[in-house]
């Protein structure tokens, strides 16, 4: 049980005896103190409730302090206009530290409000290699999946790949005329990309070829056997190429239900929306217009004309005038499928912020269809180069993800060559791979997901600063202590803390279980990365001020218990980010 929950329970027991409206009572809580000189936790309950109870806030605070029963857990005091501060005892930190050390979950409680989360992330287009733009969705989605599962929720992950659409008309046309079979076997994604670019460039120069590509797509959509066979092989080979990247990143999915999985439902989806009156025909197309229930400024189906400043319709097209469907139609069919088969409580779309308008419209339509799940667009910003501009190659293309990962590993190799104590070349290579990939992941997850950030490999792999290698080293350092012990460490029955650095490290360790659930408040993995960095800094301050191996007796066992629990918590926290903690560096 976390300190926060213990304090909140004690506070609620007292408030429950007072005449307080339940809605107001539910808002009262205990938070970690921002300034530790006043205590470890605080509550503004007295100020929140003084008016309804017709009492002076400080007098009410004193009344609460007199009634709250905490034993030796904490001392209580009043600050300012009525804040109640809780200062935990050193004995309380010692008891909690041993409980954390023995807990496989490092003090993180399993949620009592279990929900089903459907997390839609990564979602690359097949027949093309993944590029740097896929980093954010893939890594954020994977971390949210890991954290949600660890907290006790049911999680379903779906890689909604783009395996249908106009690019396949081009790929099939080029496949028939210029396929390099050996290249396809050796590097399928690169060969498929070459075919796509060949057709795309040729289409721009020759209208006849452009029409030929369209005809190949029409034949595919009509079920032509030859084109279907080419498409199926292209998709399968693409999945193999994509899976190689996911395996390297240690990312997995429960399902790979791409756009093609819903082809047969697209027609009925449109018909159903027409019959319900949500959609209607307009200029030969089928569209969804405003439902008229939102203010025009907030309505996703209405826009302000930049010239006239008047509001105009901005409908979602779900069937084009030529009879073709689009990804909006597919997303609506996907919603229905997920409801029928999984009935999730929450659906997270981990997708670029530039798709915001699309998801606003999609969620609006889902509301009109009484879709029961909470739908969330987990948006994110842009990865930039050192110059602050969107990251691109010299040719103006987005760098391929595999190349980015290779470059990160090469940067890690340079650091290892300079600073690592490892002598075995295989161990060095494995460490470089680990650090390189971890640096990419941690850099991504340590930023607020809506922020743009600069991709600077040298900074990302550095041992100093807010980096993955710094956290990895913070794990390796206590592990090296245990390797130097003559006997295997056994947790003691009791620990004693007297130094400020010992108490602060114990304090930080006790907050893991309080902080981790907050990640899901707004789907922000950076809440976890910030905590891990603060924990690492607390450990290094402790390590510098409090000798471990040079101490003896109860002091040493207490400090070893701190080292043990720190390493355990860091390893668990890093794993929730998809990062493996190395035993040696």
C-alpha positions as a printed NumPy array, in Angstrom:
array([[  0.   ,   0.   ,   0.   ],
       [  1.524,   3.336,  -1.02 ],
       [  2.107,   6.129,   1.448],
       [ -0.271,   8.298,  -0.542],
       [ -3.103,   5.781,  -0.298],
       [ -2.471,   5.254,   3.449],
       [ -2.682,   8.98 ,   4.096],
       [ -5.758,   9.409,   1.902],
       [ -7.508,   6.55 ,   3.695],
       [ -6.794,   8.078,   7.09 ],
       [ -8.029,  11.478,   5.888],
       [-11.179,  10.061,   4.28 ],
       [-12.014,   8.138,   7.486],
       [-12.206,  11.429,   9.351],
       [-14.011,  13.36 ,   6.599],
       [-16.545,  10.552,   6.26 ],
       [-17.881,  11.451,   9.698],
       [-18.665,  15.012,   8.553],
       [-21.598,  16.243,   6.506],
       [-19.837,  16.732,   3.185],
       [-21.505,  16.266,  -0.243],
       [-20.1  ,  13.038,  -1.821],
       [-19.218,  14.849,  -5.07 ],
       [-17.034,  17.297,  -3.136],
       [-15.591,  14.612,  -0.885],
       [-14.417,  12.627,  -3.91 ],
       [-12.235,  15.575,  -4.972],
       [-10.304,  15.64 ,  -1.722],
       [ -6.924,  13.939,  -1.87 ],
       [ -3.317,  13.885,  -0.749],
       [ -0.466,  14.872,  -3.066],
       [  3.312,  14.699,  -2.891],
       [  4.717,  17.912,  -1.454],
       [  6.506,  20.2  ,  -3.871],
       [  8.767,  21.57 ,  -1.136],
       [ 10.196,  18.861,   1.121],
       [ 11.065,  21.293,   3.896],
       [  7.374,  21.309,   4.842],
       [  6.839,  17.566,   4.594],
       [  6.512,  14.637,   2.227],
       [  2.804,  14.997,   1.382],
       [  0.13 ,  17.617,   1.743],
       [ -3.591,  18.178,   1.357],
       [ -5.696,  21.282,   0.845],
       [ -8.796,  19.533,   2.223],
       [ -9.368,  22.13 ,   4.926],
       [ -9.422,  24.981,   2.412],
       [-11.676,  23.065,   0.027],
       [-14.208,  22.138,   2.701],
       [-14.126,  25.163,   5.022],
       [-16.918,  27.015,   3.227],
       [-19.359,  24.114,   3.085],
       [-18.652,  23.278,   6.731],
       [-18.808,  26.993,   7.669],
       [-15.473,  26.953,   9.454],
       [-12.17 ,  28.819,   9.341],
       [ -9.715,  26.834,   7.145],
       [ -6.886,  26.771,   9.707],
       [ -9.271,  25.818,  12.514],
       [-10.698,  23.041,  10.353],
       [ -7.161,  21.905,   9.522],
       [ -6.356,  21.639,  13.236],
       [ -9.587,  19.744,  13.845],
       [ -8.639,  17.254,  11.139],
       [ -5.104,  16.865,  12.507],
       [ -6.496,  16.115,  15.961],
       [ -8.675,  13.32 ,  14.546],
       [ -6.447,  11.736,  11.888],
       [ -4.901,   8.53 ,  13.198],
       [ -1.508,   7.709,  11.712],
       [  0.422,   6.277,  14.65 ],
       [  4.16 ,   6.568,  14.01 ],
       [  3.716,   6.913,  10.25 ],
       [  3.944,  10.7  ,  10.058],
       [  3.894,  14.011,  11.878],
       [  1.225,  16.529,  10.85 ],
       [  1.453,  20.308,  10.71 ],
       [ -0.41 ,  23.305,   9.289],
       [  1.063,  25.743,   6.774],
       [ -0.215,  28.935,   5.165],
       [ -3.972,  29.423,   4.968],
       [ -4.73 ,  25.817,   5.88 ],
       [ -2.496,  23.286,   4.142],
       [ -1.995,  20.092,   6.12 ],
       [  1.509,  18.672,   5.752],
       [  2.535,  15.078,   6.443],
       [  6.189,  14.449,   7.352],
       [  6.931,  10.734,   7.26 ],
       [  9.184,   9.183,   9.876],
       [ 12.496,   7.508,   9.115],
       [ 11.011,   4.314,  10.569],
       [  8.139,   4.501,   8.084],
       [ 10.57 ,   4.783,   5.184],
       [ 12.504,   1.803,   6.511],
       [  9.422,  -0.389,   6.79 ],
       [  8.231,   0.642,   3.331],
       [ 11.652,   0.065,   1.789],
       [ 11.705,  -3.569,   2.912],
       [  8.171,  -4.074,   1.631],
       [  9.215,  -2.702,  -1.756],
       [ 12.334,  -4.863,  -1.823],
       [ 10.23 ,  -8.004,  -1.34 ],
       [  7.5  ,  -6.969,  -3.79 ],
       [  7.783,  -8.285,  -7.359],
       [  5.835,  -5.202,  -8.512],
       [  8.092,  -2.675,  -6.74 ],
       [  5.132,  -1.215,  -4.882],
       [  2.871,  -0.695,  -7.904],
       [ -0.687,  -1.755,  -7.006],
       [ -2.826,  -3.663,  -9.496],
       [ -5.787,  -1.512, -10.463],
       [ -9.156,  -2.293,  -8.922],
       [-10.881,  -0.636, -11.889],
       [ -9.765,  -3.034, -14.621],
       [-10.509,  -1.799, -18.155],
       [ -9.971,  -3.137, -21.65 ],
       [ -7.686,  -0.962, -23.772],
       [ -7.462,  -1.344, -27.544],
       [ -4.215,   0.339, -28.612],
       [ -3.809,   1.087, -32.321],
       [ -0.203,   2.04 , -33.052],
       [  2.682,   1.953, -35.544],
       [  0.47 ,   1.207, -38.594],
       [  2.982,   1.59 , -41.452],
       [  2.107,   1.229, -45.116],
       [  3.233,  -2.092, -46.528],
       [  5.373,  -2.302, -49.671],
       [  7.47 ,   0.497, -48.16 ],
       [ 10.178,   0.439, -45.463],
       [  9.374,   2.107, -42.169],
       [ 10.837,   5.61 , -41.906],
       [ 11.829,   7.847, -39.017],
       [  8.263,   9.135, -38.755],
       [  7.184,   5.721, -37.451],
       [  9.402,   6.017, -34.368],
       [  6.941,   8.021, -32.334],
       [  3.797,   5.94 , -32.865],
       [  5.648,   2.631, -32.494],
       [  7.557,   3.485, -29.329],
       [  4.814,   5.476, -27.575],
       [  2.232,   2.801, -28.37 ],
       [  4.468,  -0.016, -27.167],
       [  5.224,   1.745, -23.881],
       [  1.554,   2.525, -23.217],
       [  0.745,  -1.134, -23.902],
       [  3.396,  -2.34 , -21.455],
       [  2.37 ,   0.11 , -18.732],
       [ -1.365,  -0.565, -19.111],
       [ -0.807,  -4.323, -18.855],
       [  1.47 ,  -3.921, -15.842],
       [ -1.167,  -1.843, -14.07 ],
       [ -3.593,  -4.737, -14.487],
       [ -5.671,  -3.692, -17.479],
       [ -6.641,  -5.958, -20.359],
       [ -4.748,  -4.74 , -23.418],
       [ -5.293,  -5.567, -27.095],
       [ -2.733,  -4.209, -29.548],
       [ -3.509,  -3.839, -33.244],
       [ -1.1  ,  -2.89 , -36.019],
       [ -3.595,  -1.347, -38.484],
       [ -1.245,  -1.548, -41.451],
       [ -1.934,   0.203, -44.751],
       [ -2.167,  -2.869, -46.952],
       [ -4.673,  -1.588, -49.511],
       [ -4.837,   1.435, -51.761],
       [ -3.433,   3.252, -54.763],
       [  0.207,   2.303, -54.141],
       [ -0.592,  -1.29 , -55.027],
       [ -1.689,  -0.4  , -58.529],
       [  1.776,   1.077, -59.034],
       [  3.603,  -1.818, -57.372],
       [  1.708,  -4.413, -59.443],
       [  2.367,  -2.551, -62.716],
       [  6.106,  -2.333, -61.997],
       [  6.179,  -5.889, -60.616],
       [  4.922,  -7.278, -63.918],
       [  7.512,  -5.423, -65.949],
       [ 10.635,  -5.   , -63.822],
       [ 10.658,  -7.319, -60.787],
       [ 14.074,  -8.444, -59.538],
       [ 13.238, -11.746, -57.889],
       [ 16.593, -12.196, -56.153],
       [ 16.418,  -8.656, -54.731],
       [ 12.88 ,  -9.367, -53.553],
       [ 14.103, -12.4  , -51.643],
       [ 17.119, -10.643, -50.147],
       [ 15.571,  -7.282, -49.172],
       [ 11.817,  -7.359, -49.888],
       [ 10.941,  -3.902, -48.58 ],
       [ 13.735,  -2.234, -50.538],
       [ 12.715,  -4.006, -53.763],
       [  9.035,  -3.136, -53.263],
       [ 10.014,   0.479, -52.617],
       [ 12.08 ,   0.474, -55.821],
       [  9.093,  -0.842, -57.778],
       [  6.791,   1.757, -56.246],
       [  9.187,   4.611, -57.042],
       [  9.697,   3.313, -60.566],
       [  5.954,   3.361, -61.235],
       [  5.398,   6.628, -59.409],
       [  8.071,   8.467, -61.373],
       [  6.918,   6.943, -64.66 ],
       [  3.305,   7.914, -63.929],
       [  4.287,  11.534, -63.454],
       [  5.888,  11.625, -66.877],
       [  3.467,   9.467, -68.855],
       [ -0.327,   9.644, -68.547],
       [ -0.609,   6.266, -70.249],
       [  1.404,   4.602, -67.485],
       [ -0.616,   6.437, -64.857],
       [ -3.804,   4.997, -66.355],
       [ -2.211,   1.556, -66.573],
       [ -1.455,   1.656, -62.851],
       [ -5.039,   2.622, -62.152],
       [ -6.261,  -0.317, -64.202],
       [ -4.058,  -2.7  , -62.254],
       [ -5.643,  -1.385, -59.05 ],
       [ -9.15 ,  -1.775, -60.497],
       [ -8.326,  -5.374, -61.437],
       [ -7.047,  -6.015, -57.92 ],
       [-10.174,  -4.575, -56.345],
       [-12.287,  -6.693, -58.696],
       [-10.533,  -9.859, -57.503],
       [ -8.292, -10.582, -60.504],
       [ -6.365, -13.775, -59.65 ],
       [ -2.95 , -12.658, -60.909],
       [ -3.091,  -9.262, -59.228],
       [ -4.456, -10.752, -56.032],
       [ -1.58 , -13.243, -55.936],
       [  0.969, -10.431, -56.429],
       [ -0.725,  -8.357, -53.729],
       [ -0.795, -11.251, -51.258],
       [  2.887, -11.97 , -51.789],
       [  3.817,  -8.284, -51.506],
       [  1.908,  -8.005, -48.233],
       [  3.441, -11.167, -46.802],
       [  6.979, -10.144, -47.739],
       [  6.353,  -6.665, -46.357],
       [  5.184,  -8.123, -43.058],
       [  8.389, -10.152, -42.858],
       [ 10.467,  -7.026, -43.403],
       [  8.442,  -5.054, -40.863],
       [  8.628,  -7.878, -38.343],
       [ 12.427,  -7.79 , -38.518],
       [ 12.311,  -4.163, -37.328],
       [  9.752,  -4.939, -34.613],
       [ 11.83 ,  -7.881, -33.383],
       [ 14.865,  -5.652, -33.16 ],
       [ 12.87 ,  -3.082, -31.188],
       [ 11.216,  -5.773, -29.021],
       [  7.77 ,  -4.604, -30.11 ],
       [  4.911,  -7.038, -30.628],
       [  1.227,  -6.942, -31.572],
       [ -1.751,  -9.139, -30.821],
       [ -3.213,  -8.427, -34.263],
       [ -2.164,  -7.142, -37.681],
       [ -5.602,  -6.246, -39.009],
       [ -4.841,  -3.923, -41.903],
       [ -7.165,  -1.916, -44.099],
       [ -7.838,  -4.924, -46.342],
       [ -9.401,  -6.83 , -43.423],
       [-12.476,  -4.599, -43.656],
       [-13.024,  -4.49 , -47.443],
       [-16.168,  -6.58 , -47.344],
       [-17.733,  -4.362, -44.659],
       [-17.213,  -1.022, -46.423],
       [-20.368,  -1.149, -48.521],
       [-22.612,  -2.128, -45.62 ],
       [-20.965,   0.523, -43.436],
       [-21.934,   3.249, -45.891],
       [-25.441,   1.829, -46.362],
       [-25.968,   1.737, -42.62 ],
       [-24.961,   5.381, -42.233],
       [-27.277,   6.351, -45.09 ],
       [-30.205,   4.463, -43.566],
       [-29.647,   6.057, -40.165],
       [-29.579,   9.525, -41.711],
       [-26.075,  10.235, -40.45 ],
       [-24.731,  10.214, -44.026],
       [-26.283,  11.546, -47.214],
       [-25.449,  11.836, -50.897],
       [-23.838,  15.053, -52.077],
       [-22.661,  15.742, -55.629],
       [-22.458,  12.023, -56.345],
       [-20.477,  11.201, -53.2  ],
       [-21.682,   9.99 , -49.811],
       [-20.753,  12.337, -46.98 ],
       [-21.306,  12.916, -43.293],
       [-22.131,  16.511, -42.385],
       [-22.471,  18.302, -39.071],
       [-24.896,  16.844, -36.582],
       [-25.747,  20.361, -35.451],
       [-25.089,  19.69 , -31.768],
       [-21.82 ,  21.603, -31.377],
       [-20.875,  25.262, -31.535],
       [-19.714,  26.12 , -35.024],
       [-16.256,  27.026, -33.761],
       [-15.893,  23.568, -32.194],
       [-17.762,  21.549, -34.839],
       [-15.297,  19.326, -36.784],
       [-17.638,  19.315, -39.802],
       [-17.643,  23.106, -40.181],
       [-14.754,  25.414, -41.071],
       [-14.284,  29.125, -41.344],
       [-13.58 ,  30.244, -44.92 ],
       [-10.25 ,  32.145, -44.806],
       [-11.467,  34.649, -47.406],
       [-15.095,  35.343, -46.442],
       [-14.711,  34.394, -42.742],
       [-18.053,  32.644, -43.09 ],
       [-18.659,  29.114, -41.811],
       [-18.803,  26.462, -44.523],
       [-19.39 ,  22.713, -44.536],
       [-16.377,  20.452, -44.081],
       [-17.884,  16.975, -44.481],
       [-16.229,  13.588, -44.105],
       [-16.41 ,  11.762, -47.444],
       [-17.027,   8.049, -46.923],
       [-17.706,   7.114, -50.561],
       [-16.259,   9.03 , -53.487],
       [-18.267,  10.05 , -56.532],
       [-16.5  ,   7.331, -58.553],
       [-17.749,   4.703, -56.081],
       [-14.425,   4.196, -54.308],
       [-14.115,   4.   , -50.533],
       [-11.32 ,   5.602, -48.492],
       [ -9.548,   5.281, -45.164],
       [-12.376,   7.162, -43.424],
       [-14.758,   4.395, -44.48 ],
       [-12.252,   1.81 , -43.287],
       [-11.908,   3.507, -39.898],
       [-15.683,   3.437, -39.422],
       [-15.83 ,  -0.241, -40.353],
       [-12.91 ,  -0.885, -37.97 ],
       [-14.816,   0.74 , -35.113],
       [-17.753,  -1.588, -35.675],
       [-15.501,  -4.653, -35.859],
       [-13.692,  -3.761, -32.65 ],
       [-16.939,  -3.159, -30.819],
       [-18.417,  -6.456, -31.937],
       [-15.32 ,  -8.565, -31.296],
       [-13.546,  -6.923, -28.353],
       [-15.904,  -4.323, -26.87 ],
       [-13.051,  -2.225, -25.406],
       [-13.574,   0.432, -22.745],
       [-10.948,   2.661, -24.35 ],
       [ -9.527,   2.844, -27.86 ],
       [ -6.209,   4.671, -28.24 ],
       [ -5.123,   5.852, -31.68 ],
       [ -1.408,   6.637, -31.409],
       [ -1.21 ,   8.75 , -34.544],
       [  0.494,  11.958, -35.744],
       [ -1.162,  15.207, -34.607],
       [ -1.765,  16.158, -38.245],
       [ -4.595,  13.598, -38.304],
       [ -6.413,  15.531, -35.588],
       [ -9.29 ,  16.758, -37.765],
       [ -9.924,  13.247, -39.079],
       [-10.196,  11.803, -35.579],
       [-12.43 ,  14.628, -34.385],
       [-14.855,  13.738, -37.162],
       [-14.519,  10.   , -36.567],
       [-15.213,  10.362, -32.847],
       [-18.182,  12.639, -33.536],
       [-19.744,  10.021, -35.816],
       [-19.004,   7.318, -33.243],
       [-20.925,   9.388, -30.697],
       [-23.924,   9.578, -33.026],
       [-23.741,   5.792, -33.349],
       [-23.707,   5.47 , -29.549],
       [-20.281,   3.856, -29.618],
       [-19.701,   3.001, -25.935],
       [-15.895,   3.146, -25.702],
       [-13.816,   6.161, -24.853],
       [-11.985,   7.102, -28.05 ],
       [ -8.673,   8.922, -27.669],
       [ -6.335,  10.388, -30.245],
       [ -2.909,  10.027, -28.629],
       [ -1.279,  12.619, -30.845],
       [  2.399,  13.507, -31.094],
       [  4.662,  16.105, -32.662],
       [  7.535,  15.985, -35.137],
       [ 11.087,  14.642, -34.966],
       [ 13.515,  17.341, -36.086],
       [ 17.181,  17.4  , -36.995],
       [ 19.831,  19.356, -35.089],
       [ 18.738,  22.444, -37.051],
       [ 15.227,  22.224, -35.63 ],
       [ 13.685,  21.385, -39.012],
       [ 11.81 ,  18.116, -39.736],
       [ 14.369,  15.323, -40.063],
       [ 15.085,  14.426, -43.707],
       [ 17.86 ,  12.974, -45.839],
       [ 19.885,  15.091, -48.264],
       [ 17.568,  13.873, -51.017],
       [ 14.62 ,  15.312, -49.104],
       [ 13.175,  11.944, -48.081],
       [ 12.39 ,  10.811, -44.556],
       [ 15.293,   8.664, -43.304],
       [ 14.483,   4.961, -43.189],
       [ 14.   ,   3.668, -39.671],
       [ 16.515,   0.852, -40.085],
       [ 19.186,   3.388, -41.074],
       [ 18.35 ,   5.551, -38.063],
       [ 18.668,   2.591, -35.714],
       [ 21.984,   1.56 , -37.293],
       [ 23.344,   5.084, -36.858],
       [ 22.263,   5.075, -33.199],
       [ 24.127,   1.804, -32.631],
       [ 27.225,   3.222, -34.349],
       [ 27.098,   6.266, -32.063],
       [ 26.851,   3.927, -29.068],
       [ 29.846,   1.969, -30.332],
       [ 31.963,   5.128, -30.263],
       [ 31.02 ,   5.784, -26.64 ],
       [ 31.696,   2.168, -25.658],
       [ 35.091,   2.211, -27.351],
       [ 36.032,   5.223, -25.26 ],
       [ 34.481,   4.466, -21.875],
       [ 33.419,   0.825, -21.509],
       [ 35.349,  -1.575, -19.278],
       [ 34.125,  -4.607, -21.231],
       [ 36.847,  -6.581, -22.979],
       [ 34.8  ,  -9.193, -24.856],
       [ 33.97 ,  -7.952, -28.373],
       [ 30.654,  -9.831, -28.479],
       [ 29.61 ,  -8.209, -25.207],
       [ 30.594,  -4.804, -26.576],
       [ 28.547,  -5.358, -29.738],
       [ 25.503,  -6.468, -27.724],
       [ 25.854,  -3.464, -25.406],
       [ 26.113,  -1.07 , -28.369],
       [ 22.931,  -2.508, -29.875],
       [ 21.171,  -2.198, -26.524],
       [ 22.357,   1.358, -25.843],
       [ 21.663,   2.537, -29.386],
       [ 18.074,   1.299, -29.445],
       [ 17.46 ,   2.316, -25.832],
       [ 18.693,   5.838, -26.588],
       [ 16.226,   6.204, -29.458],
       [ 13.379,   4.925, -27.295],
       [ 14.207,   6.976, -24.22 ],
       [ 14.689,  10.192, -26.17 ],
       [ 11.267,   9.679, -27.698],
       [  9.524,   8.836, -24.429],
       [ 11.233,  11.479, -22.293],
       [  9.586,  14.308, -24.225],
       [  6.014,  15.425, -23.875],
       [  4.429,  13.569, -26.788],
       [  2.978,  16.782, -28.249],
       [  6.386,  18.471, -28.347],
       [  8.73 ,  18.429, -31.316],
       [ 12.272,  17.392, -30.456],
       [ 15.7  ,  17.467, -32.076],
       [ 17.285,  14.144, -32.989],
       [ 20.909,  14.437, -31.813],
       [ 22.577,  11.018, -31.572],
       [ 25.685,  12.239, -29.738],
       [ 23.558,  13.659, -26.923],
       [ 21.223,  10.657, -26.916],
       [ 23.977,   8.092, -26.257],
       [ 25.919,  10.183, -23.724],
       [ 26.499,   8.736, -20.254],
       [ 25.772,  12.123, -18.697],
       [ 22.483,  13.994, -18.842],
       [ 18.88 ,  12.877, -19.146],
       [ 19.635,   9.852, -21.295],
       [ 19.073,   6.109, -21.458],
       [ 22.791,   5.337, -20.862],
       [ 22.671,   7.424, -17.668],
       [ 19.768,   5.327, -16.379],
       [ 21.451,   2.117, -17.504],
       [ 24.602,   3.108, -15.625],
       [ 22.451,   3.924, -12.598],
       [ 21.287,   0.299, -12.68 ],
       [ 24.743,  -1.178, -13.339],
       [ 26.36 ,   0.762, -10.49 ],
       [ 24.491,  -0.974,  -7.606],
       [ 24.821,  -4.3  ,  -9.411],
       [ 28.595,  -3.902,  -9.373],
       [ 28.429,  -3.446,  -5.593],
       [ 26.772,  -6.822,  -5.127],
       [ 29.38 ,  -8.511,  -7.322],
       [ 32.059,  -7.314,  -4.903],
       [ 30.397,  -8.819,  -1.826],
       [ 31.992, -11.944,  -0.411],
       [ 28.603, -13.474,   0.438],
       [ 25.244, -13.31 ,  -1.304],
       [ 23.157, -10.418,  -0.026],
       [ 20.099, -11.329,   2.05 ],
       [ 17.492,  -8.712,   2.916],
       [ 17.56 ,  -7.902,   6.642],
       [ 14.527,  -7.948,   8.928],
       [ 14.881,  -4.235,   9.608],
       [ 16.74 ,  -1.229,   8.251],
       [ 17.753,   2.078,   9.785],
       [ 18.168,   5.368,   7.952],
       [ 19.827,   8.392,   9.537],
       [ 21.315,  10.317,   6.612],
       [ 19.232,  12.722,   4.529],
       [ 20.383,  11.057,   1.284],
       [ 19.265,   7.63 ,   2.549],
       [ 15.839,   8.941,   3.443],
       [ 15.431,  10.777,   0.16 ],
       [ 16.327,   7.687,  -1.868],
       [ 13.814,   5.665,   0.156],
       [ 11.287,   8.44 ,  -0.444],
       [ 11.792,   8.296,  -4.205],
       [ 11.555,   4.502,  -4.263],
       [  8.255,   4.644,  -2.387],
       [  6.733,   6.906,  -5.05 ],
       [  7.04 ,   4.507,  -7.995],
       [  3.649,   2.979,  -7.215],
       [  2.074,   6.421,  -6.888],
       [  3.485,   7.878, -10.083],
       [  3.135,   5.04 , -12.603],
       [ -0.713,   5.065, -12.74 ],
       [ -0.545,   8.766, -13.646],
       [  0.899,   7.831, -17.048],
       [ -2.606,   6.858, -18.193],
       [ -4.189,  10.153, -17.103],
       [ -3.256,  11.704, -20.431],
       [ -1.205,   8.867, -21.931],
       [  2.146,  10.453, -21.127],
       [  5.105,   8.051, -20.834],
       [  7.296,  11.04 , -19.982],
       [  5.752,  10.92 , -16.483],
       [  7.623,   7.642, -15.995],
       [ 10.876,   8.814, -17.611],
       [ 10.922,  11.914, -15.401],
       [ 10.476,   9.763, -12.311],
       [ 13.257,   7.36 , -13.308],
       [ 15.674,  10.252, -13.853],
       [ 14.797,  11.694, -10.427],
       [ 15.292,   8.264,  -8.85 ],
       [ 18.68 ,   7.882, -10.544],
       [ 19.791,  11.303,  -9.34 ],
       [ 18.69 ,  10.431,  -5.799],
       [ 20.694,   7.209,  -5.972],
       [ 23.866,   8.931,  -7.177],
       [ 23.563,  11.551,  -4.419],
       [ 23.172,   8.736,  -1.895],
       [ 26.089,   6.784,  -3.384],
       [ 28.448,   9.77 ,  -3.186],
       [ 27.463,  10.72 ,   0.372],
       [ 26.935,   7.305,   1.966],
       [ 29.693,   4.684,   1.549],
       [ 28.272,   1.207,   1.113],
       [ 31.107,  -1.313,   1.006],
       [ 33.212,   0.694,   3.472],
       [ 30.377,   0.749,   6.007],
       [ 29.599,  -2.15 ,   8.351],
       [ 26.888,  -3.878,  10.328],
       [ 23.341,  -2.54 ,  10.261],
       [ 24.423,   0.561,   8.353],
       [ 25.803,  -1.534,   5.51 ],
       [ 22.824,  -3.896,   5.293],
       [ 20.466,  -0.898,   5.271],
       [ 22.411,   0.737,   2.463],
       [ 22.618,  -2.524,   0.541],
       [ 18.838,  -2.791,   0.826],
       [ 18.572,   0.654,  -0.742],
       [ 20.915,  -0.38 ,  -3.563],
       [ 18.989,  -3.605,  -4.126],
       [ 15.606,  -1.875,  -4.328],
       [ 16.946,   0.911,  -6.525],
       [ 18.313,  -1.545,  -9.077],
       [ 15.087,  -3.531,  -8.99 ],
       [ 12.914,  -0.446,  -9.526],
       [ 15.095,   0.964, -12.306],
       [ 15.044,  -2.377, -14.128],
       [ 11.261,  -2.57 , -13.872],
       [ 10.787,   1.033, -14.945],
       [ 13.096,   0.656, -17.944],
       [ 11.317,  -2.533, -19.032],
       [  8.031,  -0.598, -19.139],
       [  9.737,   1.712, -21.634],
       [ 10.826,  -1.29 , -23.683],
       [ 14.448,  -0.959, -22.538],
       [ 16.581,  -3.852, -21.271],
       [ 18.921,  -2.984, -18.4  ],
       [ 22.473,  -4.343, -18.982],
       [ 24.322,  -6.048, -16.117],
       [ 27.667,  -4.542, -17.1  ],
       [ 28.832,  -1.467, -19.013]])
